[in-house]
Amino acid sequence: MADRLFAWSMSTCAFLVVLSLLWVLGDVVTEGLPHISWTFLFSAPENAGRAGGIAPILVSTFWILLIALVVALPIGLSVAVWLSEFAPVNSRFANNTGIVLDILAGVPSIVYGLFGNAFFSIYLGMGFSLLSGGLTLACMILPIFVRTCESGLRAVNNDWRRGALSLGMTKSAAIWHIILPGARPALVAGLILGLGRATAETAALLYTSGYVDRMPGSLLDSGRALSVHIYDLSMNVTGGDTAAYASALVLVILIMTLSILAQGMVDRWFKRRLVVS
Amino acid sequence: MKMKAVNNRSDQNVRMVLVVLASSTALLLAMIIAFLFGESWPLFAHIWNDGQWGDLLQNNGWYPLEGHFGMMPMILSSLAVTVGALVVALPLGLGSAIFLQFYATPVLAKGFGTLLNLLAGIPSVVFGLWGLTRLVPMIAQWQPPGASLLAAVLVLSLMILPTIALTSSAALSGVPSDITAGGKALGLRRMTRIVHISLPAARSGIISGALLATARALGETMAVLMVAGNVVQNPSGLFEPVRVLTANIALEMAYAMDVHRASLFASGLLLTALVWFLSWGAHRMTKSQVKEHSHG
């Protein structure tokens, strides 16, 4: 009896969780879907976003993400390669780098926003711009990207390393031609994870890339990201709720596509590793 | 496992470049701390001159334009919102994790897991929007003004539920099967096996997941900002509007000058310290679990 009661209450918990989260998602879809059309996606906002579309906002979002990726990708990958392939086991420096990365991953996004505002916008004189927003996001996604890539690289079968060594390959050649391709799906997954986090971010962008909702003319122009647009519409614009829900739906679809892609990559990779070993 | 490679000059060059890049992460952390301290310095100087250190943590009120920087109401609100979210989300998340690990059929478990993963990725601003347009009016019908501590707690708990459920279920699935098999061999009921064997064995993993969720709740800005009402006051009731530290930064950065701006950076510093403390706890937890397993 008690056993059945326990099972029943656990299932109720799970049911409640699914129900409440689906409620949120369902509201976003039902409120947003009727408002989405080609003109919404490809025209400029009018009347502070109540009417019109989100074209310049999509363009700004795209540029901010691109800058964040272009900066975070090479640095993150290099650090991950160093941590998994070069760093001596139990070396103090490697351990400390790991700790630093974990600390950085825990810093709240609004604090990254403060830092970006003080450093990129004011100290380096970039002002409120796509560039300073993108760089701030690059700092933010760096730790999570490094950690995912590192675990992916570590999971590459040691036989591959031994094989490369026995063929007389240098370490850098082995990394470039064997280990990185072997870990590629994990690298892609880390990339998409970071991308998802960057797309969802609002607080770090408020005071780095700014609010301006016109089409950005250059990278030093201020531009409004999609998430900032949703925030502004719902908080500061009366009657902007429908447009906010439509933008939210676009944002959710964007992020879900990215995370499904990442999940698929990881799954396929694990299957393949089973076959190889 | 590490292997000694043939010594080679190009390897050495690559190694040097990578070491420099790896230390750039440490540089980034140092710069973040340096800038937070540097920018909040005017506040410390201001307080030093006035000789009223207690002011920062006392209830003299948050009147930045008149030189009163009492952060205590906001610190308390931050803690209240975080603890409230944890109280709501922890049992539900743990329950879902147990369901996922022990009761769900494989197909159901896969679907549920995928759903949780997807929902963990929903941006906080979307939760905020939903809370603002659905939850707040609902609470307002019952107990005006609606935008309140309760709304913030509910929205935040929704946000951290997937995280708690996923980390707990990972911790439960990591329990070695010979322990649970032993329970089965003794003829224990399923509930007894779960409550007295699996949960204690997965304890440290579950706690570290909960600590990470707490850190996330404490650092969350947008969702709380949108639903909490943002009145600076001590959290005295569930239906009172409150303002948390993160929301305060986001609200006032737009026009803050001099000492006021410095006080916002100081609150950022405080927030970061709190979150680091929590992550450190989570780190210690995972480490102790690894040790336990290697001994067991």
Interface residues (C-beta under 8 A of the other chain):
Chain A: A2 D3 F6 A7 S9 M10 S11 T12 C13 A14 L16 V17 V18 S20 L21 V24 L25 D27 V28 E31 I75 S78 V79 V81 W82 L83 F86 A87 P88 V89 F93 N96 T97 V100 L101 D102 I103 L104 A105 G106 V107 P108 S109 I110 V111 Y112 G113 L114 F115 N117 A118 F119 Y123 C139 L142 P143 V146 N158 R161 R162 L165 G168 T170 K171 S172 A174 G196 T199 A200 E201 T202 A203 L206 Y207 S227 I230 Y231 S234 M235 D241 A244 Y245 A248 L251 V252 I255 M256 L258 S259 I260 Q263
Chain B: M1 K2 M3 A5 V6 N8 S10 D11 V14 R15 V17 L18 V19 L21 A22 S23 S24 T25 A26 L28 L29 M31 I32 F35 L36 G38 E39 P91 L92 G93 L94 G95 S96 I98 F99 L100 F102 Y103 A104 F112 T114 L115 L116 N117 L118 L119 G121 I122 P123 S124 V125 V126 F127 G128 L129 W130 L132 T133 R134 L158 L161 P162 A165 R189 R190 M191 I194 V195 A215 L218 G219 E220 T221 M222 L225 M226 T246 I249 A250 M253 A254 L264 F265 G268 L271 T272 V275 W276 L278 S279 H283
